[in-house]
Amino acid sequence: MSTIGIIGSGNIGSVLARLAVDAGHDVVIANSRGPQSLAGLVDQLGPRARAGTVEEAAAAGELVVVTIPLGRVQDLPADLLDGKVVIDTCNYYPERDGDTAALDSHELTTSELVQRHFAGARVVKAFNNIFAQNLGELQRPAGAPDRTTLVIAGDDEAAERTVAEFIDSIGYDVFDIGGLADSWRVQRDQPGYAPAYTVSGDPAEPRRLTREDLERLLEQADRSIR
């Protein structure tokens, strides 16, 4: 199994670390507060996980997850992830991240903005449109009749395959919805955003989504701009 670098130890980062370890991957996880702040988390995760600096997580990961507030992406060195396959989980919350003209005008999607910053990386959008709680409880073995589908978007087919294999390994089917420019369809406030994986918008009531369910939700998004 591969080593997964995770930059960000919040809700999504912590859940992905657990899912990755459970699937047999090694994990190096980092945050802005330093490895010492992650001692409790890595103790819970067990011997396949270790805490590191952001630079160590980036270097160790054959696949690197960036799961930090979008407004903090620019604080990371632009060459930090050169040559890496990168999963971008970021969402745009202007009240938290500050206003970004290219996002407000829809010139760029959030993942295109991340790709523009990490120009030497191969960015794939994933995990941004599901609540962390649901991500940690809807996983199922391959072939299970109640397996849930997650979406990805990217401009590099090989990178998308790498990400799809990882997602499959942690318990989910995968639906490729297109390039980074198409990832707006699962951004904040779109029909395929996180509440879609719940019964009534409440993460305490998870709901399985199939590829067909997601196709219908994406069609709703497409109709909303016509």
Helices and strands as residue ranges (DSSP letters): E 3-7, H 11-22, E 26-30, G 35-38, H 39-45, E 49-51, H 54-60, E 63-66, G 70-75, E 85-88, H 94-97, H 101-104, H 110-117, E 122-126, H 132-135, E 149-154, H 157-169, E 173-176, G 180-186, G 194-197, H 211-224
